[in-house]
Amino acid sequence: MSIQADHGHELIPRPEQTPDALRAALAVVAPGRLGEMQSTKDEAFAKAVEWQSLSPVRSWVLAWARDIEIARRPDLSVRHARAKSNLEHEDPVVARDALRELGDVLDEAMKTVRE
C-alpha cells in the first residue's frame, strides 16, 4: 500500500497500481464490478499485443486506480453518486452543474492516483 494524503475516513488504504492489488481492493469496495474489471483488463491486454504497446495496460491501471480511489473515499463516492444521479435532470442548469462536478471528482481522483 502506498503513502497517501489524509482525505478523512477511507474504507481501505490506497492499493499499489498492480492488477492484483487493484483487484483485491475492488473486491472490498465494489465487488459487483469485478467482472467489468476482468473484461476491460482482457481488452487492454489484447490491445497491448495488437498495438505492441503497453499504453492500453497503463490506461487500464490508471482508470481502475481512479475508480477505486473514488470508491474507497466516502467524500468522493458521495459526490460522484450525487453528480451521476443529476446528469439527466430536467433542469439543464442542474444537469450542467452535475457534469462539471462529475468531471471535478474524476479529475481529483486521477490527480491523487498519479501522485
ChimeraX attribute file (.defattr): number of C-alpha atoms within 10 A of each C-alpha:
attribute: neighborCount
match mode: 1-to-1
recipient: residues
	/A:1	10
	/A:2	9
	/A:3	10
	/A:4	11
	/A:5	7
	/A:6	7
	/A:7	10
	/A:8	9
	/A:9	10
	/A:10	15
	/A:11	14
	/A:12	15
	/A:13	14
	/A:14	21
	/A:15	22
	/A:16	15
	/A:17	18
	/A:18	13
	/A:19	18
	/A:20	11
	/A:21	15
	/A:22	19
	/A:23	21
	/A:24	14
	/A:25	23
	/A:26	23
	/A:27	13
	/A:28	14
	/A:29	17
	/A:30	14
	/A:31	13
	/A:32	11
	/A:33	12
	/A:34	14
	/A:35	10
	/A:36	10
	/A:37	18
	/A:38	13
	/A:39	10
	/A:40	15
	/A:41	18
	/A:42	14
	/A:43	14
	/A:44	20
	/A:45	18
	/A:46	14
	/A:47	16
	/A:48	16
	/A:49	12
	/A:50	9
	/A:51	11
	/A:52	10
	/A:53	12
	/A:54	14
	/A:55	14
	/A:56	19
	/A:57	21
	/A:58	15
	/A:59	12
	/A:60	20
	/A:61	18
	/A:62	17
	/A:63	16
	/A:64	21
	/A:65	28
	/A:66	21
	/A:67	19
	/A:68	24
	/A:69	28
	/A:70	24
	/A:71	23
	/A:72	22
	/A:73	20
	/A:74	16
	/A:75	15
	/A:76	20
	/A:77	17
	/A:78	14
	/A:79	17
	/A:80	20
	/A:81	13
	/A:82	14
	/A:83	23
	/A:84	16
	/A:85	12
	/A:86	18
	/A:87	19
	/A:88	14
	/A:89	13
	/A:90	9
	/A:91	10
	/A:92	12
	/A:93	10
	/A:94	15
	/A:95	18
	/A:96	16
	/A:97	14
	/A:98	23
	/A:99	17
	/A:100	13
	/A:101	18
	/A:102	21
	/A:103	14
	/A:104	16
	/A:105	21
	/A:106	18
	/A:107	12
	/A:108	15
	/A:109	21
	/A:110	19
	/A:111	11
	/A:112	15
	/A:113	21
	/A:114	10
	/A:115	8
